[in-house]
Each structure stands twice: as structure tokens, then as C-alpha cells.
């Protein structure tokens, strides 16, 4: 946990070096890419999207070795990751067991370690969690082979956010573009609604959808992280990248006028009960998977016409009968300020029990081989620049992946994921809880700011 201004300054310098102002250009490129991919998705994607990838990484024989890998992933996401672990087993002879974890994963790992049963590898969803694992003495540095794979396959920025104190601890196996809004194409067609490019246009589109008899937005408020993502996109676009970096490092307070402006903007959607499926009460009882599926079920009368979240929403879309690119379309999060936001997230593989097998798994996860397997299964995005875009199962996902790789180091990492987990990553506490309370009462901007600042100050050790 960050306990001094020195640590916060180091994190801010690192973040600023990783992500520069070209985000606006990246957002523009993404917008063009998504528009260019159109509505049809009947090309040769999916399992036939590319030839089988030859092995690019050499792995040791590990017959008789066993590993445990912990992650918070559930459902299709967990199933698809297990397919990657199965391939590792085939190549090495090791036995790998997936251990379902709970949020906050640092607390889960702490209980496992205290009980003398730590997993060998953990998939940590926040840079803050990686740093905590290092500070607690749990995480082990990556070996030469894993670092070699990272150097060949990842941009400097994605390597940098996996470092603590100059040492490489994390392999960012999974990335996310968190600046997307998915919509039901039939609803938009029936309403005569257009894809918006600005926040004001988004509000106009929402009213058009509402006038057609469909609630505009589905919000998965039962899980506070979805609400932090809403806030971060609005804040980055409206306040700008420098303010974003300062708030992420808690160099400015949550009582800052820029936070007030962002919350006030959010209230233009969250504060209109008829704009959110089930109203605020219903949204707070809707988890993320349901927020997606209810947007694409029910024929031309779903519970909502749009749902905000990252590219990984495709996992849930495919659980309905909707086809990505045809029934389910997507547009970049609209510009609230001068430019549209580009917010990314990711999950890093971190070794907790150092061994030849654990290092081999980290090396495998840093290779194009592992990422290609999961890319073909959908609902996944890799920051690995050597994954062939043809591996992704549809044109929409390919364009999103290409835009992420083209961005290089020019992105902003999820703000709450950079925070101490007590503030940015714990159910029922900190930012998650404060924004859930704000969803329930969007008029209380000042009270929400005060609560956010109090919780942040405690978590950052101010």
C-alpha cells in the first residue's frame, strides 16, 4: 500500500511515461476501425480465422510437476482460460489446477498463504494488487526466459506496469479496452437512433431510444467496478490526462472541482430513472453478466438498448443468440471533453511459489501461443503485439485488438486498478461503495466527493 508521497510520485512518473497524450489519436483510430468493420461479421473469423500457430516458445518437460493458478474469473472466461492451461499441460506434462478466487483477491491470497496453501501463480487484476503482493513478500521476480518473452512480445508500457522497484513481477496476459458502448442493433434501427460521438449526442440517442419504448441503458451496479469504469471514461475525457494521472496517484483530492464536474455529468444518465433498466434500485441488483445479456435478449423489446463495458462483454453477448457485429454492435465511449477517452485494464500473472514449473507457465503466458488460444475463443484481448489479429473470432474483436496494439504505450490504465485495493478494488468499500451510493442518489455530488476523499486518504496513507 502506498504510504508516502515518494511512492505516489514514482507511480505517477511511471504512469505518465507509459501513457501520453496520443490517446486522442488512438480513440479516433478505434472509431474508424469500428465503423469500418460495419454490421456484417460473416468473414472467415472464429476458429477458421487463421492457421494453427506453430510453437514459438520452448518449454521444459515437467512430468510429475503440479501447479495451482488462482484467478477471479468465472463462467466462459474461466472456461476459456482453462483451455490455455490444458495446452500448457500437453506441452510440458505438468498438471495445472485452476483455483477460483474471490474479490478482493489480495485478501483471498492472504488467507491461502496464512493457511500454508498459496497458489503457485495468481492472476492479479490491478497494478496496485501486484505492488501489494510484492510489498508483502509474496511475489517472486520473473526469470530470464519469461522476461525474454516479454521483451519480444510486449511494448515497453505493458512491461513497465508489471514492474515494481525496477524488477519484473507481472506478465499482463489479458488486456481490456474499457472505452466501448455495446448496443442492440435492432433497437437502434427501430428507433432510428444513430451512433453518437459526443456526450451530448449520447444523451440525444438515449432519448431517441427511450421514445421508441426501450429503456436506454443497462447498468451492472451490483458490482462497483463497472461504475468506476463509467466514472473514469467521463473523467479522462472531461478533465484530461494530466488531471487523470494526478487523481490516480491521489495528488489531487476527490473533492477537486474536476471530480464534481464528472459526477454531475454522470448524473445526467444515472439520475434519470427512466434511462436505467430497473431504475437505480434495479441496477444495484444487476450484476455485470446480466447487464449485458438483458441488453441482447427479449427480441426487439430487451430490457435496455445499450450497455457500457469493455471488449470482454463479448463473452456474455455470445451466451445469448445475438451475433457480435450484426445483432450486437459497438461504438467508442463518446467524447465528454475535447477528445474521446481510451481506458485500458488488464490482468497480470504473478508467481507466488517460485519453481521451474511456475516460471515456465509465466513464460508460456507471455508468448503469442497462449494468447492465440484464448483469442480464438472470444471475449479476450491480448496486449501481446505478436498475436495474429486473424486469431480473433470476429471482425469487431479484430479491430479492437489492432487498435490496442497500434496504441503502443499511448493509453490510460484503469484508475481504480492503480489505487490501493482497499480503495479501488474491494466490494462494499471505497470507490466501489461510494459510486454505488451515488447511483442510488445521484443528487448527492458533494457527499459522494467527501466519502471518496475520506476513503482515499485512508487507503493511500495520507
C-alpha positions as CSV (number, residue, x, y, z in Angstrom):
1,X,0.0,0.0,0.0
2,X,1.3,3.4,-0.9
3,X,2.3,5.2,2.3
4,X,4.4,8.2,1.1
5,X,4.5,11.0,-1.4
6,X,7.7,9.4,-2.8
7,X,5.8,6.2,-3.7
8,X,2.9,8.2,-5.2
9,X,5.3,10.3,-7.3
10,X,7.1,7.3,-8.6
11,X,3.9,5.7,-9.7
12,X,2.7,8.9,-11.3
13,X,6.0,9.3,-13.2
14,X,5.7,5.7,-14.3
15,X,2.1,6.1,-15.5
16,X,2.9,9.3,-17.4
17,X,5.8,7.7,-19.1
18,X,3.6,4.8,-20.0
19,X,0.7,6.8,-21.4
20,X,0.9,10.0,-23.3
21,X,-1.4,12.4,-25.0
22,X,-1.7,10.4,-28.2
23,X,-4.8,8.8,-26.6
24,X,-7.0,11.1,-28.7
25,X,-5.5,9.8,-31.9
26,X,-5.9,6.2,-30.7
27,X,-9.6,6.9,-29.9
28,X,-10.0,8.3,-33.4
29,X,-8.4,5.3,-35.0
30,X,-10.6,3.0,-32.9
31,X,-13.7,4.9,-34.0
32,X,-12.7,4.5,-37.7
33,X,-11.9,0.8,-37.1
34,X,-15.3,0.0,-35.6
35,X,-17.1,1.9,-38.2
36,X,-15.1,0.2,-41.0
37,X,-16.0,-3.2,-39.7
38,X,-19.6,-2.4,-40.4
39,X,-22.5,-4.6,-39.4
40,X,-21.7,-7.9,-41.2
41,X,-19.5,-10.4,-39.5
42,X,-19.6,-13.2,-42.0
43,X,-15.9,-13.3,-42.9
44,X,-13.5,-16.1,-42.2
45,X,-13.1,-15.4,-38.5
46,X,-13.6,-17.6,-35.5
47,X,-11.8,-21.0,-35.4
48,X,-11.0,-20.7,-39.1
49,X,-9.6,-17.1,-38.7
50,X,-6.1,-18.3,-39.1
51,X,-3.8,-21.3,-39.4
52,X,-2.7,-23.2,-36.4
53,X,0.1,-21.2,-34.8
54,X,3.4,-23.1,-34.7
55,X,5.1,-23.2,-31.3
56,X,7.1,-20.0,-30.8
57,X,8.2,-20.7,-27.2
58,X,10.4,-23.5,-25.8
59,X,9.1,-25.0,-22.6
60,X,10.7,-27.6,-20.3
61,X,9.4,-31.1,-19.6
62,X,7.6,-31.0,-16.3
63,X,6.3,-34.6,-16.0
64,X,5.1,-35.1,-12.4
65,X,5.0,-31.4,-11.6
66,X,1.8,-29.8,-10.4
67,X,0.7,-26.1,-10.3
68,X,-2.2,-24.1,-8.9
69,X,-3.3,-21.0,-10.7
70,X,-5.8,-18.6,-8.9
71,X,-8.0,-16.0,-10.6
72,X,-11.3,-14.4,-10.0
73,X,-12.6,-15.4,-13.5
74,X,-15.9,-17.2,-13.7
75,X,-18.1,-18.7,-16.4
76,X,-16.9,-18.6,-20.0
77,X,-13.9,-16.5,-19.1
78,X,-12.7,-19.2,-16.7
79,X,-13.5,-22.0,-19.2
80,X,-11.5,-20.3,-21.9
81,X,-8.5,-19.7,-19.7
82,X,-8.6,-23.4,-18.7
83,X,-8.2,-24.3,-22.4
84,X,-4.9,-22.3,-22.3
85,X,-3.8,-24.2,-19.2
86,X,-4.7,-27.5,-20.9
87,X,-2.4,-26.7,-23.7
88,X,0.4,-25.9,-21.2
89,X,-0.2,-29.4,-19.7
90,X,0.1,-31.0,-23.1
91,X,3.3,-29.3,-23.9
92,X,5.0,-29.8,-20.6
93,X,3.4,-32.8,-18.9
94,X,2.6,-30.7,-15.8
95,X,-0.7,-30.9,-14.0
96,X,-2.4,-27.5,-13.6
97,X,-5.4,-26.8,-11.3
98,X,-7.5,-23.7,-11.6
99,X,-8.3,-22.2,-8.2
100,X,-11.4,-19.9,-8.2
101,X,-10.6,-16.8,-6.2
102,X,-12.9,-14.1,-4.8
103,X,-12.6,-10.3,-4.7
104,X,-10.6,-8.7,-3.3
105,X,-8.0,-11.3,-4.5
106,X,-5.3,-9.9,-2.2
107,X,-7.4,-10.9,0.8
108,X,-8.1,-14.3,-0.7
109,X,-4.4,-14.9,-1.3
110,X,-3.6,-13.7,2.2
111,X,-5.9,-16.4,3.7
112,X,-4.4,-19.1,1.4
113,X,-0.8,-18.0,2.4
114,X,-1.7,-17.9,6.1
115,X,-3.0,-21.4,5.8
116,X,0.2,-22.6,4.1
117,X,-1.5,-23.3,0.8
118,X,-0.7,-20.4,-1.6
119,X,-1.3,-21.0,-5.3
120,X,1.8,-21.1,-7.4
121,X,0.6,-18.3,-9.8
122,X,-2.1,-15.7,-9.3
123,X,-3.8,-13.6,-12.0
124,X,-3.9,-10.1,-10.4
125,X,-6.4,-7.6,-11.9
126,X,-4.7,-4.4,-10.6
127,X,-1.2,-2.9,-10.6
128,X,-2.0,-1.9,-7.1
129,X,-2.5,-5.6,-6.2
130,X,0.8,-6.5,-7.9
131,X,2.6,-3.9,-5.7
132,X,0.8,-5.2,-2.6
133,X,1.9,-8.7,-3.4
134,X,5.5,-7.5,-3.7
135,X,5.4,-5.4,-0.6
136,X,4.1,-8.3,1.4
137,X,6.9,-10.5,0.2
138,X,4.6,-12.9,-1.7
139,X,5.5,-12.2,-5.3
140,X,8.6,-13.6,-6.9
141,X,10.5,-11.9,-9.8
142,X,10.2,-13.3,-13.3
143,X,13.1,-15.3,-14.6
144,X,15.2,-14.7,-17.7
145,X,13.0,-16.8,-20.0
146,X,9.8,-15.1,-19.1
147,X,11.5,-11.7,-19.4
148,X,12.8,-12.6,-22.8
149,X,9.3,-13.4,-24.0
150,X,8.0,-10.1,-22.6
151,X,10.8,-8.2,-24.4
152,X,9.9,-9.8,-27.7
153,X,6.2,-9.6,-27.5
154,X,5.2,-6.5,-25.4
155,X,5.5,-2.8,-25.7
156,X,7.6,-1.0,-23.1
157,X,4.5,0.3,-21.4
158,X,2.9,-3.1,-20.8
159,X,6.2,-4.3,-19.4
160,X,6.6,-1.3,-17.2
161,X,3.3,-1.7,-15.4
162,X,4.3,-5.2,-14.4
163,X,7.4,-3.9,-12.6
164,X,7.8,-2.9,-9.0
165,X,11.0,-1.3,-7.8
166,X,12.6,-1.8,-11.3
167,X,12.0,-5.6,-11.2
168,X,9.7,-7.5,-13.4
169,X,7.0,-9.3,-11.5
170,X,3.9,-9.4,-13.8
171,X,3.0,-10.7,-17.2
172,X,0.0,-8.8,-18.5
173,X,-1.7,-11.8,-20.1
174,X,-5.1,-10.2,-20.6
175,X,-6.0,-6.6,-21.5
176,X,-9.2,-4.8,-21.9
177,X,-10.4,-1.8,-23.9
178,X,-12.8,-0.2,-21.4
179,X,-14.0,2.6,-23.6
180,X,-16.8,0.9,-25.5
181,X,-20.6,1.0,-25.5
182,X,-22.4,-2.0,-26.9
183,X,-25.9,-1.6,-28.4
184,X,-28.8,-3.7,-29.7
185,X,-28.8,-3.1,-33.4
186,X,-32.5,-3.9,-33.8
187,X,-33.4,-1.4,-31.1
188,X,-31.4,1.3,-32.8
189,X,-32.9,0.5,-36.2
190,X,-36.4,0.6,-34.8
191,X,-35.8,3.8,-33.0
192,X,-33.9,5.5,-35.9
193,X,-31.0,6.1,-33.4
194,X,-27.5,6.9,-34.6
195,X,-24.1,6.1,-33.0
196,X,-23.0,9.2,-31.0
197,X,-19.6,10.7,-31.0
198,X,-20.1,13.2,-28.1
199,X,-21.7,13.0,-24.7
200,X,-24.5,15.4,-25.8
201,X,-25.1,13.1,-28.8
202,X,-25.2,10.2,-26.5
203,X,-28.0,11.9,-24.4
204,X,-29.9,12.6,-27.6
205,X,-29.5,8.9,-28.7
206,X,-30.7,7.8,-25.3
207,X,-33.8,10.0,-25.6
208,X,-34.5,8.6,-29.1
209,X,-34.3,5.0,-27.8
210,X,-36.5,5.9,-24.8
211,X,-39.1,7.5,-27.1
212,X,-39.2,4.2,-29.0
213,X,-40.3,2.4,-25.9
214,X,-37.0,0.8,-24.8
215,X,-35.0,1.8,-21.7
216,X,-31.7,3.3,-23.0
217,X,-29.1,1.8,-20.6
218,X,-28.4,-1.3,-18.7
219,X,-26.1,-0.8,-15.7
220,X,-24.4,-3.6,-13.7
221,X,-24.4,-1.7,-10.5
222,X,-24.3,-4.7,-8.2
223,X,-20.6,-4.8,-9.0
224,X,-18.9,-1.5,-8.1
225,X,-16.1,-1.8,-10.6
226,X,-18.4,-1.2,-13.5
227,X,-19.3,2.1,-12.0
228,X,-15.7,3.1,-11.6
229,X,-15.2,2.4,-15.3
230,X,-18.1,4.8,-16.2
231,X,-16.5,7.5,-14.0
232,X,-13.0,7.0,-15.4
233,X,-14.1,7.4,-19.0
234,X,-16.1,10.6,-18.2
235,X,-13.3,12.0,-16.1
236,X,-10.5,11.2,-18.5
237,X,-12.3,12.9,-21.4
238,X,-13.6,15.8,-19.4
239,X,-10.7,16.6,-17.1
240,X,-7.9,15.5,-19.4
241,X,-5.0,13.1,-19.0
242,X,-2.9,15.1,-16.6
243,X,-5.7,15.5,-14.1
244,X,-6.4,11.8,-14.5
245,X,-2.8,10.9,-13.6
246,X,-3.0,13.2,-10.6
247,X,-6.2,11.8,-9.3
248,X,-5.0,8.2,-9.9
249,X,-1.9,9.0,-7.7
250,X,-4.1,10.9,-5.2
251,X,-2.0,14.1,-5.8
252,X,-5.3,16.0,-6.0
253,X,-8.2,15.3,-3.8
254,X,-11.6,13.7,-4.7
255,X,-13.1,17.0,-3.5
256,X,-11.5,18.7,-6.5
257,X,-13.9,20.6,-8.8
258,X,-12.9,18.2,-11.7
259,X,-14.5,15.3,-9.8
260,X,-17.6,17.4,-9.1
261,X,-17.9,18.0,-12.9
262,X,-17.5,14.4,-13.8
263,X,-20.1,13.2,-11.2
264,X,-22.5,15.9,-12.3
265,X,-22.1,14.6,-15.9
266,X,-22.7,11.0,-14.9
267,X,-25.9,12.1,-13.1
268,X,-27.3,13.1,-16.5
269,X,-27.6,9.4,-17.1
270,X,-27.7,7.8,-13.7
271,X,-30.0,10.4,-12.3
272,X,-32.8,9.7,-14.8
273,X,-34.6,6.6,-13.5
274,X,-36.3,6.0,-16.9
275,X,-32.8,5.9,-18.6
276,X,-31.6,2.9,-16.5
277,X,-33.1,-0.5,-16.6
278,X,-34.9,-1.2,-13.3
279,X,-34.0,2.3,-12.1
280,X,-31.2,2.7,-9.6
281,X,-32.6,0.0,-7.3
282,X,-32.8,-2.5,-10.2
283,X,-29.3,-1.6,-11.4
284,X,-27.8,-2.1,-8.0
285,X,-29.3,-5.6,-8.1
286,X,-27.9,-6.4,-11.6
287,X,-24.5,-8.0,-11.9
288,X,-22.3,-7.4,-14.9
289,X,-23.1,-10.5,-16.9
290,X,-26.9,-9.9,-16.5
291,X,-26.4,-6.2,-17.5
292,X,-25.0,-7.5,-20.8
293,X,-27.3,-10.4,-21.5
294,X,-30.5,-8.4,-20.8
295,X,-29.5,-5.9,-23.5
296,X,-29.5,-8.7,-26.1
297,X,-32.4,-10.9,-25.1
298,X,-36.1,-10.3,-25.5
299,X,-36.3,-9.7,-29.2
300,X,-36.9,-6.1,-30.2
301,X,-38.0,-5.3,-26.6
302,X,-35.0,-6.1,-24.4
303,X,-34.7,-4.5,-21.0
304,X,-32.2,-2.0,-22.4
305,X,-30.8,-0.7,-25.7
306,X,-27.2,-0.1,-24.6
307,X,-24.7,-1.4,-22.1
308,X,-21.3,0.2,-21.3
309,X,-18.3,-2.0,-20.8
310,X,-15.1,-3.3,-22.3
311,X,-14.4,-5.7,-25.2
312,X,-14.8,-8.6,-22.7
313,X,-18.6,-8.1,-22.8
314,X,-18.5,-10.3,-25.9
315,X,-18.2,-13.4,-23.7
316,X,-21.6,-12.6,-22.3
317,X,-23.1,-11.5,-25.6
318,X,-22.2,-14.8,-27.1
319,X,-24.2,-16.5,-24.4
320,X,-27.3,-15.0,-26.0
321,X,-28.3,-15.7,-29.6
322,X,-27.0,-12.3,-30.6
323,X,-24.2,-12.2,-33.1
324,X,-21.4,-9.7,-32.5
325,X,-21.1,-7.3,-35.4
326,X,-24.6,-8.0,-36.6
327,X,-27.1,-8.0,-33.7
328,X,-24.7,-6.6,-31.1
329,X,-22.7,-3.6,-32.4
330,X,-20.3,-1.2,-30.6
331,X,-19.1,2.4,-30.7
332,X,-16.3,4.1,-28.7
333,X,-17.2,5.9,-25.5
334,X,-18.2,9.4,-26.6
335,X,-16.1,12.4,-26.0
336,X,-17.2,14.4,-23.0
337,X,-14.5,17.0,-23.4
338,X,-12.1,17.7,-26.2
339,X,-11.3,14.0,-27.1
340,X,-12.8,10.6,-26.6
341,X,-11.2,8.5,-23.7
342,X,-9.1,5.4,-24.1
343,X,-9.0,3.5,-20.8
344,X,-7.4,0.1,-20.6
345,X,-7.3,-2.6,-17.9
346,X,-5.5,-5.9,-17.6
347,X,-4.7,-9.0,-15.6
348,X,-1.1,-9.9,-14.7
349,X,0.2,-13.4,-14.0
350,X,2.4,-13.2,-10.8
351,X,4.4,-16.0,-9.3
352,X,3.9,-16.7,-5.6
353,X,5.7,-20.0,-5.3
354,X,8.8,-19.9,-7.3
355,X,9.7,-23.1,-9.2
356,X,10.7,-24.3,-12.7
357,X,7.1,-25.1,-13.4
358,X,5.7,-21.7,-12.3
359,X,8.4,-19.8,-14.3
360,X,7.5,-22.0,-17.3
361,X,3.9,-21.1,-17.0
362,X,4.7,-17.4,-16.8
363,X,6.9,-17.8,-19.9
364,X,4.1,-19.5,-21.7
365,X,1.6,-16.8,-20.8
366,X,4.0,-14.2,-22.2
367,X,4.1,-15.9,-25.5
368,X,1.8,-15.5,-28.6
369,X,1.0,-19.2,-28.3
370,X,-1.1,-18.9,-25.1
371,X,-2.8,-15.7,-26.1
372,X,-3.7,-17.0,-29.5
373,X,-5.6,-19.9,-28.0
374,X,-7.8,-17.7,-25.9
375,X,-8.1,-15.1,-28.6
376,X,-9.8,-17.7,-30.9
377,X,-12.4,-18.4,-28.1
378,X,-13.6,-14.7,-28.0
379,X,-14.2,-12.2,-25.2
380,X,-10.5,-11.7,-24.8
381,X,-7.9,-9.1,-25.7
382,X,-4.2,-9.5,-25.6
383,X,-1.6,-6.7,-25.3
384,X,0.9,-9.2,-26.9
385,X,1.8,-7.5,-30.2
386,X,2.8,-10.7,-31.9
387,X,-0.7,-12.3,-31.7
388,X,-2.1,-12.5,-35.3
389,X,-5.2,-10.5,-35.5
390,X,-6.7,-13.3,-37.6
391,X,-7.0,-15.3,-34.4
392,X,-9.8,-13.2,-33.1
393,X,-13.2,-14.7,-33.9
394,X,-14.9,-11.7,-35.4
395,X,-14.2,-8.5,-37.3
396,X,-15.2,-6.3,-34.4
397,X,-12.8,-8.0,-32.0
398,X,-10.0,-7.9,-34.6
399,X,-10.4,-4.2,-35.0
400,X,-10.4,-3.6,-31.2
401,X,-7.2,-5.8,-30.9
402,X,-5.5,-4.0,-33.7
403,X,-6.3,-0.6,-32.2
404,X,-4.9,-1.7,-28.8
405,X,-1.6,-2.9,-30.3
406,X,-1.4,0.2,-32.5
407,X,-1.7,2.3,-29.4
408,X,1.6,1.0,-28.1
409,X,2.2,2.9,-24.9
410,X,-0.5,5.5,-25.5
411,X,-3.3,4.6,-23.2
412,X,-4.5,5.3,-19.7
413,X,-4.7,2.4,-17.3
414,X,-7.8,1.9,-15.3
415,X,-7.7,4.4,-12.4
416,X,-9.2,2.2,-9.7
417,X,-6.8,-0.6,-10.6
418,X,-3.9,1.7,-9.9
419,X,-5.3,2.5,-6.4
420,X,-4.7,0.6,-3.2
421,X,-7.1,-2.3,-3.2
422,X,-8.8,-1.1,-0.1
423,X,-10.0,2.0,-2.1
424,X,-10.2,0.8,-5.7
425,X,-10.9,-2.9,-5.6
426,X,-12.9,-4.1,-2.6
427,X,-16.6,-4.9,-2.8
428,X,-18.7,-2.8,-0.4
429,X,-15.9,-0.4,0.4
430,X,-14.0,2.6,-1.0
431,X,-14.7,3.8,-4.5
432,X,-16.9,0.8,-5.4
433,X,-19.3,1.5,-2.5
434,X,-19.2,5.3,-2.9
435,X,-20.3,5.1,-6.5
436,X,-23.0,2.6,-5.8
437,X,-24.3,5.0,-3.2
438,X,-24.1,7.8,-5.8
439,X,-26.0,5.6,-8.3
440,X,-28.7,5.3,-5.7
441,X,-28.7,9.1,-5.0
442,X,-27.1,11.0,-8.0
443,X,-28.0,14.4,-6.5
444,X,-25.5,13.9,-3.6
445,X,-22.4,15.0,-5.5
446,X,-20.8,16.8,-2.6
447,X,-21.5,13.9,-0.2
448,X,-20.1,11.4,-2.6
449,X,-16.9,13.5,-3.1
450,X,-16.4,13.7,0.7
451,X,-16.8,10.0,1.1
452,X,-14.5,9.3,-1.8
453,X,-11.8,11.6,-0.4
454,X,-12.1,10.2,3.2
455,X,-11.7,6.6,1.9
456,X,-8.9,7.5,-0.5
457,X,-6.9,9.4,2.2
458,X,-7.1,6.3,4.5
459,X,-6.1,3.9,1.8
460,X,-3.2,5.9,0.4
461,X,-1.9,6.6,3.9
462,X,-2.3,10.4,3.8
